[in-house]
Amino acid sequence: MKGEGEEGGAPEASEPGGAVSAAGVVGELRHILFQAPGREELLATGDQTPLFGAGVGLDSLSGVMLLREVHRRFGVDVAAEDLNLDALATLATLAAFIEERAG
């Protein structure tokens, strides 16, 4: 598998000028979700798919990995800033949370 920034790697979330776009963040979040459990179907996850339960079905380990990668890639500490973790409802809510703080 190619790494970040290489051809076939994770999509870039930043627009020219350094701004973070929600669409780019969603693409990168899909890539993160795919890498954690190695489930290829997560690459096609819809923006409104719930991250927990019947949607993506994140367990506690993959949830922690997702939060770690979001912090590493975007500099946004979701767990510290969103005590109820409401931002983790769907890919769209998480992307909007990241865009608001990183953009």
Secondary structure as GFF3:
##gff-version 3
##sequence-region A 1 103
A	DSSP	alpha_helix	22	35	.	.	.	ID=ss1
A	DSSP	three_ten_helix	40	44	.	.	.	ID=ss2
A	DSSP	alpha_helix	60	74	.	.	.	ID=ss3
A	DSSP	alpha_helix	78	81	.	.	.	ID=ss4
A	DSSP	three_ten_helix	86	88	.	.	.	ID=ss5
A	DSSP	alpha_helix	91	102	.	.	.	ID=ss6
###
